Each structure stands twice: as structure tokens, then as C-alpha cells.
Amino acid sequence: MLDESKLRQGLEVYRQTLIDHRYRLTVNFEEVTRYFFSLQQTLGGQSAENFNQSFERTAQWFHSYLDETGQLLTFLTERLEKLIESDNIRVSD
């Protein structure tokens, strides 16, 4: 039999882990971006262009990843709310 309490607890832990993960990645990526712009000013020519293109692809991938994990976070939050709601209905019956 499904233990909804354990399921809810597990989903809450997973949701918080995802929130923390996204936050740490965002902070780290902001730092890398600052370094990129500093380095970009010192590079020149073809190497600067290649580096810029590579960084832009990485930035696009990163933002896509954040969008997808944001969708997952929304989904988890909705499921958790439904579990809590159904648990509250059962408790009040």
C-alpha cells in the first residue's frame, strides 16, 4: 500500500534539493559570466570569437536547463499541493 506521508516527505525533500541546486547553479553561473566578460576584454581576434561562441552556446544550454528544471519545480509543487489537499480532506472526514 502507498504511504502518502512518505511520498509527500520524499517529494518535499526532492523539491527543496531542486530549489537549492538551481540557486547554486545560478550563483555559480553568474560568477563565471563575470569572469567571461573580464577575459573577453583581454582576448582578441579569432580566439576571442571562438571563446565567445562557445560561451554563448553554454549560456543558452544553461538557461534552457533552468527553464526545464523550473517546469519540473512547478510540477512538483502542484503535485505536493494536491497530496496535501487530499490528506487534509481525509483528515477532516
N, C-alpha and C positions, 0 to 999 in steps of 0.2 A: 504494500500500500504506500502511496505517495505521502511523505511527510511535508506538508506545505510550509511548516515553520522552518524546517531545514532548507528547503528550496528558497524561501524568501531570504533567509540569512545568507545563503551562498550567493544569491543574486545581488544582495546589498554589498557584500564584500567585493564581488566582481565589479560592480558599478563603481564603487569607490576607488578600486585599483585602476580602473579605466580613467577616471577623472584625474587621479594623481599622475598616471602615465602621460596623459595628454598635456597636463600642466608642465611636467618636467621636460617633455619634448619641445614644447613651445618656448620655454625659457632658454633651453639649450640652443634651439634654432635661432632665436633672436641674437644670442651671443655669437654664433657662427656667422650670422648675417652682418653683424658689426665688423667682425674680422674680415669678412669678404670685401666689404666696402673699403676698409683700410688698405687691404692688399691690392685691390683693384686700382687704387690711385697710384701705386708704385709700379705696377706692371705696365707693359706697353706692347704694342704690336700684336702679332699672331698669338702669342702665349696669353695675353690678356683677353683676346677674343675667344679663344678656346676655353679658358677658365670661366669666362662669363657665361658662355653657352652651357657648360656643364653645371654651373651653379643654378642657372635658370631652370634646367631640367629637374635638378634636385629640389628646388623650391616648389615647382609645380607638383612633383610627386608628393612632397611633404604636405602641401595644402590639400591635395586630394585625399591623402591618408587621414588628415584631421577631419575633413568633411565626412568621410566614411565612418570614422570612429565616433563622430558626433551623431550620426544617424543611429549607430548601434547604441549609444548612450540614451538617446531619445526612446528607442525601442525598449531598452531595459527599464527605463524609468516608467514607461507606460505599463509594462508587464508587472512591475513591482506594485504600482498603484492598484492594478486590478487584483493582485493577490491580497493586498492589504484590505481592499474594499470587500472582497469575498470573505475574508477572515472576519472582518467586522460584522458582516451580515450574519454569519454563523454564530458569532459570539452573542449577538443581541437576540437571536431566535430563542 
